[in-house]
């Protein structure tokens, strides 16, 4: 029985270790082609037609033909962005990367407008957003940045799916052992060493883990395909 106790403890430790490994490796965290760039600050106004503090930024040279400048206004209840376009557009879409004061990405928004003037609509920002980076996606039918998310590598998908499957196996195994030791202790020796149910439950746990591997692998591959064709934008914090 000692070997089963040791195996249960080791499996429990591995079940704790895998989420830590996943968090460190960040295998399923989305990564973007565009890193944070410090905005070009023009002016900070504490008194203007808008309540609260208004910070005005100039567009970088990549966006200058589409957006001249933009402002972020913050007060106690709202956090908004307004862009000053270089000219009216029949259609214009762009991505807003919203960062907090530590330059940590908090959200990614896709903005679409048609038949614009030289001023954008009022765009709501996350409450913790202090500045933004803008990436133009499309202007008047001309695609400029259709892909902003880096696809997962195949080995990344395989490793992540395997670790999640192992985590499932280890948790179910430990639960089985705890139920056996706590609820059926006097039968545990016979169950673990002589009963065919031992192998049957092992098989069931393995099958559930294998199904979990297949589901996660398929989900990550599907999301990869969506990213490659410029599909729905999703963001995960892992």
C-alpha positions in Angstrom: 0.0 0.0 0.0 2.9 2.3 0.7 3.7 2.6 -3.0 0.1 3.7 -3.7 0.3 6.4 -1.1 3.6 7.7 -2.5 2.1 7.6 -6.1 -1.0 9.5 -4.9 1.2 12.2 -3.3 3.5 12.5 -6.3 0.5 12.7 -8.6 -1.1 15.4 -6.5 2.1 17.5 -6.6 2.2 17.1 -10.4 -1.4 18.3 -10.5 -0.4 21.4 -8.6 2.8 21.9 -10.7 1.1 21.8 -14.2 -1.0 25.0 -13.8 2.2 26.8 -12.6 4.1 25.5 -15.7 1.2 26.6 -18.0 1.2 30.1 -16.4 4.9 30.4 -16.8 5.0 29.2 -20.4 1.8 31.1 -21.4 1.2 28.6 -24.2 -2.4 29.7 -24.9 -1.9 33.5 -24.4 -2.4 35.5 -27.5 0.6 37.4 -28.8 0.4 40.3 -31.2 2.5 41.5 -34.1 2.4 45.0 -32.7 4.3 45.7 -29.4 3.6 48.7 -27.2 4.9 52.0 -28.6 5.0 55.1 -26.4 2.4 57.6 -27.8 3.6 61.0 -29.0 2.3 63.4 -26.4 1.2 66.9 -27.6 -0.7 68.4 -24.8 -2.5 67.8 -21.5 -5.6 69.9 -20.7 -7.3 69.9 -17.4 -9.9 72.4 -18.4 -11.6 72.0 -21.8 -15.0 71.5 -23.4 -14.8 67.9 -22.0 -15.0 67.1 -18.3 -11.9 65.8 -16.5 -8.4 65.6 -18.0 -7.9 65.5 -21.8 -4.6 64.2 -23.2 -3.9 64.9 -26.8 -1.5 62.7 -28.9 -0.1 63.0 -32.4 -0.3 59.9 -34.7 2.9 58.2 -35.6 4.1 58.3 -39.2 2.5 54.9 -39.9 -1.0 56.4 -39.2 -0.4 60.0 -40.2 -2.2 59.5 -43.6 -5.4 58.3 -41.8 -5.4 59.9 -38.3 -3.8 63.3 -37.5 -4.2 63.1 -33.8 -6.4 61.7 -31.1 -7.4 62.5 -27.6 -8.1 60.4 -24.4 -10.4 62.0 -21.9 -10.7 60.7 -18.4 -13.0 61.8 -15.6 -14.6 60.1 -12.6 -17.2 58.3 -14.7 -16.0 57.9 -18.3 -12.9 57.1 -20.2 -13.2 58.0 -23.9 -11.2 58.4 -27.1 -11.9 60.7 -30.1 -9.8 60.6 -33.3 -9.2 63.4 -35.7 -9.1 61.9 -39.1 -6.8 63.1 -41.9 -9.8 63.3 -44.3 -13.3 61.8 -44.6 -13.4 58.1 -45.4 -16.1 55.9 -47.0 -14.9 53.1 -44.7 -12.3 53.0 -42.0 -11.5 50.3 -39.5 -8.7 50.1 -37.0 -7.6 48.3 -33.8 -7.3 50.0 -30.5 -4.7 48.5 -28.1 -5.8 49.8 -24.6 -3.0 49.9 -22.0 -2.9 50.7 -18.3 -0.4 53.0 -16.7 2.1 50.1 -16.5 1.8 49.6 -20.2 0.0 46.3 -19.7 -2.5 45.4 -22.4 -6.0 45.4 -21.0 -8.2 45.1 -24.1 -8.1 45.2 -27.9 -11.1 46.9 -29.6 -11.9 46.8 -33.3 -13.5 50.1 -34.5 -15.4 50.3 -37.8 -16.9 53.5 -39.3 -18.4 54.3 -42.6 -19.0 57.7 -44.3 -17.0 59.5 -41.7 -16.3 63.2 -41.2 -12.9 64.3 -40.0 -13.9 63.4 -36.4 -14.5 59.9 -35.2 -17.4 58.8 -33.1 -16.9 58.8 -29.3 -15.2 55.5 -28.4 -15.5 54.1 -24.9 -12.3 52.8 -23.3 -11.7 50.4 -20.4 -11.7 52.2 -17.0 -8.1 51.4 -16.4 -6.9 52.5 -19.8 -4.4 55.4 -19.7 -3.1 55.4 -23.3 -3.7 53.5 -26.6 -1.9 52.4 -29.7 -3.8 52.5 -33.0 -3.3 50.0 -35.8 -5.2 50.8 -39.1 -6.8 47.7 -40.4 -8.6 49.0 -43.6 -9.2 52.3 -45.3 -11.6 52.8 -48.2 -11.3 49.2 -49.2 -7.5 48.9 -48.9 -6.4 46.3 -46.4 -3.4 47.5 -44.4 -3.2 45.1 -41.4 -5.6 42.2 -41.7 -3.7 40.1 -39.2 -2.6 41.4 -35.8 -2.5 38.1 -33.8 0.5 35.7 -34.1 -0.8 32.2 -34.8 0.2 29.4 -32.4 3.0 27.1 -33.5 2.0 23.5 -33.9 4.4 22.3 -31.1 2.8 25.0 -28.9 -0.7 23.6 -29.5 0.5 20.0 -28.9 2.3 20.8 -25.7 -0.6 22.8 -24.3 -3.1 20.1 -25.1 -0.8 17.4 -23.6 -0.4 19.4 -20.3 -4.1 20.0 -20.0 -4.8 16.3 -20.6 -2.2 15.3 -18.0 -3.7 17.7 -15.5 -7.1 16.1 -16.0 -5.6 12.6 -15.6 -3.7 13.6 -12.4 -6.7 15.3 -10.8 -9.1 12.4 -11.5 -6.5 9.9 -10.3 -6.0 11.8 -7.0 -9.8 12.1 -6.5 -10.2 8.4 -7.1 -7.5 7.6 -4.5 -9.0 10.1 -1.9 -12.5 8.6 -2.3 -11.1 5.1 -1.9 -9.0 6.0 1.2 -11.6 8.1 2.9 -14.8 6.1 2.0 -13.7 2.6 1.4 -10.4 2.2 3.2 -10.9 -1.4 4.4 -11.5 -2.4 0.7 -8.6 -0.3 -0.7 -5.9 -3.0 -0.6 -8.1 -5.5 -2.4 -9.3 -2.9 -4.9 -5.8 -1.7 -5.8 -4.1 -5.1 -5.9 -6.7 -7.7 -6.9 -9.8 -6.0 -8.3 -10.3 -5.6 -12.1 -12.1 -2.4 -11.2 -8.7 -0.9 -10.6 -7.8 -1.2 -14.2 -11.3 -0.3 -15.4 -11.2 3.0 -13.5 -7.7 3.7 -14.8 -9.0 3.1 -18.3 -12.0 5.5 -17.8 -9.7 8.2 -16.4 -7.3 7.7 -19.3 -10.2 7.9 -21.8 -11.6 11.1 -20.3 -8.1 12.7 -20.4 -7.7 11.6 -24.0 -11.1 13.2 -24.9 -10.0 16.4 -23.1 -6.7 16.4 -25.1 -8.7 16.1 -28.4 -11.2 18.8 -27.5 -8.4 21.3 -26.5 -6.3 20.5 -29.5 -9.2 20.9 -31.8 -10.2 24.2 -30.1 -6.7 25.7 -30.4 -6.4 24.6 -34.0 -9.7 26.2 -34.8 -8.7 29.4 -33.1 -5.4 29.3 -35.0 -7.3 29.1 -38.3 -9.6 32.0 -37.3 -6.6 34.1 -36.5 -4.9 33.3 -39.8 -8.0 34.5 -41.8 -8.4 37.6 -39.7 -11.5 36.3 -37.8 -13.1 37.4 -34.6 -10.7 39.0 -32.2 -10.5 37.2 -28.8 -8.2 38.0 -25.9 -7.2 35.6 -23.0 -5.3 36.5 -19.9 -3.1 33.5 -18.9 
